[in-house]
Every structure is written in structure tokens, then in C-alpha cells.
Amino acid sequence: MGSVLCEHCSAACCRYVAIEIDKPTSARDYDDIRWYLMHEGVVIFVEEGDWFVQFRTKCKNLRADNMCGVYETRPQICRDYKAEDCDYCDVEQNYEEFFTHAKQVEAYYTKRTGKVLGAPKPLRSRLTKKVRKHGKSKLSTV
């Protein structure tokens, strides 16, 4: 192996942005996560109990040789990244949960709650609206 681990890597750490999100506690939270996963290049993972949304998008400064084009002036977050945190290995193996599709979150939610996420609400046979007429309330069909 060479002197720089990055020389042997496809720059996995430079091909995504991961942002911590609140741990979901309600059906709405899980439904929001389901919506995130309906977008291209988005995954959700749980690491050490913390939930993250990951956007798979390449750094604009990544060169064709997978090295940093602004290495000397790279952001602090890049400088703080340590070799022992390297994504060179299988990135999914250390996660408690790893979701790439909405159906996975639906199944996870159902397993945890016994409820179905994203199930359609029953439709009313008629739509009604309350109309005030001459100081009295009256229901009428729309």
C-alpha cells in the first residue's frame, strides 16, 4: 500500500453528504423519511442510535484520479476526517439500519408498531362543508 490510503480508494467519503436528523417518533416522522427515500440518491442510516439522511452526490472538487482538487485549502470537515473512519470498506456493514427504498421504511415501521405506514385514509361518501346562513349552521354538499 502507498503512503496515502486515498490512492487506493474510489473516494467514497467524497461522494455523499450525511446530515443527522431527529430520531423518528411518530407516523408523520416515518412518513417524512419514506418521502426522502422516494428521491434519487438518498439513503437513511442509523449509526450508534443516531439517524442520518445521506445525499449521494459527488464533491465538485473531486478530480478524475479520485484525489482532492483543493487539498491544501479543503474544508475543516475534510481535514478532521481520519483514516480509521474511512469508507473504503463496505459502507453498510457498520450501520444498525440502512434504508435505500421507501418500502424498507414501511416494513420497519410496521414491524415496530403493527401499523401500516402510508395507508390511504378512508374516503367519505360525500364531501360536506359547513355554511353559515342567516346566523344558523347548515351542512351542504360541495
C-alpha positions in Angstrom: 0.0 0.0 0.0 1.2 3.5 -0.8 1.8 6.3 1.6 -1.8 7.7 1.2 -4.8 5.5 1.8 -6.8 7.7 -0.7 -4.5 6.5 -3.5 -6.2 3.0 -3.2 -9.8 4.2 -2.8 -12.6 5.4 -5.1 -13.1 8.4 -2.8 -16.2 7.0 -1.1 -16.1 9.8 1.5 -16.3 12.4 -1.2 -19.4 11.0 -2.9 -22.0 11.9 -0.3 -23.2 14.3 2.3 -24.8 12.9 5.5 -26.8 15.1 7.9 -28.1 13.9 11.3 -31.9 14.0 11.6 -34.2 13.6 14.6 -34.9 10.0 15.6 -38.4 9.3 14.2 -41.1 9.0 17.0 -44.4 9.4 15.1 -46.1 8.1 11.9 -45.5 11.5 10.4 -41.7 11.3 11.1 -41.6 7.9 9.4 -43.7 9.2 6.5 -41.2 12.0 6.0 -38.4 9.5 5.9 -40.4 7.5 3.4 -40.7 10.7 1.3 -36.9 11.3 1.4 -36.3 7.8 0.1 -38.6 8.4 -2.8 -35.9 10.7 -4.2 -32.9 9.6 -6.3 -29.5 9.3 -4.4 -31.0 9.5 -0.9 -30.5 6.9 1.8 -31.2 6.8 5.5 -29.0 5.1 8.0 -28.7 4.6 11.8 -25.3 4.6 13.4 -24.8 4.3 17.2 -28.5 5.2 17.7 -28.3 8.4 15.6 -30.4 8.8 12.4 -28.9 10.3 9.3 -30.1 11.3 5.8 -27.4 10.8 3.2 -27.4 12.5 -0.2 -25.3 10.6 -2.7 -23.6 13.4 -4.6 -20.0 13.8 -5.6 -17.9 16.7 -4.3 -17.3 19.3 -7.0 -13.6 19.3 -6.2 -13.0 15.5 -6.7 -10.6 15.0 -9.5 -10.8 12.2 -12.1 -8.0 10.4 -10.2 -10.2 10.5 -7.0 -7.9 12.9 -5.3 -8.9 16.3 -3.9 -8.6 19.3 -6.2 -8.4 21.7 -3.3 -6.5 19.6 -0.9 -4.4 22.5 0.6 -7.5 24.6 1.2 -10.1 21.8 1.8 -12.8 22.5 4.4 -12.2 21.6 8.0 -14.7 18.7 7.9 -12.4 17.1 5.4 -9.3 17.8 7.5 -10.9 16.3 10.5 -11.8 13.0 8.7 -9.5 10.3 10.0 -8.2 7.2 8.1 -9.9 4.9 10.8 -13.2 6.4 9.7 -12.5 5.6 6.1 -15.4 4.4 3.9 -13.0 2.3 1.8 -14.6 -0.9 3.3 -18.2 -2.0 2.9 -20.1 1.1 4.0 -23.3 -0.8 5.0 -21.7 -3.2 7.5 -21.4 -0.9 10.5 -24.9 0.5 10.4 -27.7 -0.6 12.7 -30.2 0.2 10.0 -29.7 1.1 6.3 -32.7 2.1 4.1 -32.5 2.7 0.4 -36.2 2.4 -0.5 -39.4 3.6 0.9 -40.7 0.0 1.2 -38.0 -0.8 3.7 -39.1 2.0 6.0 -42.7 1.0 5.6 -41.7 -2.6 6.7 -39.6 -1.3 9.6 -42.5 0.9 10.8 -45.0 -2.0 10.6 -42.7 -4.3 12.4 -42.2 -1.8 15.2 -45.8 -0.6 15.6 -48.0 -3.2 14.0 -49.5 -0.4 11.8 -49.3 0.3 8.1 -47.4 3.4 7.1 -48.8 5.4 4.2 -52.1 3.5 4.2 -54.8 5.7 2.5 -57.4 7.3 4.7 -61.0 6.1 4.2 -62.9 8.5 1.9 -66.2 10.0 2.9 -69.1 9.1 0.7 -69.9 12.8 0.3 -67.9 15.9 0.9 -69.7 18.4 3.1 -69.0 21.9 4.2 -70.4 24.0 6.9 -72.2 27.0 5.6 -73.4 29.9 7.7 -76.7 31.2 6.6 -78.8 33.8 8.5 -76.8 33.1 11.7 -77.5 29.3 11.6 -75.1 26.5 10.7 -76.2 24.3 7.8 -74.4 21.4 6.1 -74.4 21.3 2.3 -72.7 19.1 -0.3 -69.9 20.6 -2.2 
